């Protein structure tokens, strides 16, 4: 099963873990978050991420999801990316994450594509205004 690591600005990662526990009615296995603090040492963050990837990888690979491309958490992840073993995507959303968790028994490439599709289809305009003629 593909492991999932969230690398986000604090406190987003833990909030996403709590939201997933709510949706799936309990904790999700092989799923962790590292919430990066504003003044946290980057070398320390990198070590934490590397250790988490080792814990999460059962041989199926790890998907690392970060919040903002170019931010500190994302920049730390980029150095850990290893095609086919550790894939990194940015722009976390709950639809993205739920889709990744749902498909994580598939290959890492499929999990990445499903997560990205979840993010794209999950961002929609909700419009409840009354339209003329209705």
N, C-alpha and C positions, 0 to 999 in steps of 0.2 A: 504494500500500500504506500502510495506517495505521501511523504511527510510534508507538512506545511509549517513554515516559519514566517511570522509577521515581524517585520522590522519597521517600526514606526516612531514618530515623535510621541513622547509620553503625553497622555495615557491611552492613546488610541488602540494599541495592540490588545491590552487587557480588556478594553471595552468591547472590541470585536469578539474576543474569546467568550465574554459573558453573553453577548448577543447570540452567538452560535449555540451556546449551551441552552439558552432559552428556546431557540427555534428547534433544536434537535432533542430537547428535553433531557439534557445531561452533557457531561464532558465528551469531547471528541478526542480520540486517541491520535498520537503522533502529530500533535498540533500545539505549537508554542508561540509565544510572543516575546520580543525584546523591545521594551519601551525605552527609547534613547532620550536621555535628559539633555538639556541645553548645554551644560558645561562638562558633559561626560567625555572622558579620554577616548579618542577614536581607536587607539590600539586596544583598549579594554573592550570596546564594543565589538571590534573585529574578532577578538578571542572568544567572547561570549557567543557570537554568531557561528563561528567555526565549531565550537563545542556543541551547540544546539543542532547544527546540521549533522554532525556525527551521531548524535542521539536519535535523530529523527529518521535517518536513512537506513532502511532495512534491505537495501539493494535495489529498491524501486525508484530512488531519487528523491529530491526535495524541491518543492516549489517555495521560493522566497517571495513574499508579497510586501511591497513597501508603499508608503503613502504618496510621496512626491518625488518624481525624478529630479535628481540634482540636489536633493536635501541630504543631510548627513547620514540618515539611515540608508538611503539608497546608495550613496557613494561607498559606504562600508560594504554593502552587498555585492556591488559590481566586482569587487576584487575576489569574491568567493564564487562567482558564477563559473560553472564548468559544464559546458554543453553536454546534454544527455544525462547528467548527474545532478546538477544544481542549476535550476532555471530561475531567473529573476524577472518579475513584472512589477510595474509601478502603477499607482492610481487606485489603491484599494477602495472597494465599496462593498457593502453587505451582499448585494446580488452576485458580485464577482466571487466573494469568499464562499457563499453558500453553494454556488455551482462547482467551485473547485473541490469542496468537501464531498459533494454528491458524486463526482466522477473520479475520485482519487484511487479507486481500485483499478483504473485503467492505466495506460502508460503515462509517463511524465509529459510527453508531447500532447497527448489528448487532454490531460488536466489543464495544461497551459491554454490550449485553444478554447476549452469549455469555460475557463475562468474569464478569458477575454470576451467571449461571447456573452457571458452573464453580465459583465460590466456594460457592454454596449446595449443590450436589450433591457437592462435594468434602469437606464437613464432615460426617462420619458417625462414629458410635460403633463402635469395633472391639471386639467382645466375644468372647473365646475361653473364657469360663467354661463349665464343664459344667453343663448344666441338669438338674434333677430329671426323671427319666423318659426321658432320652435314652440 
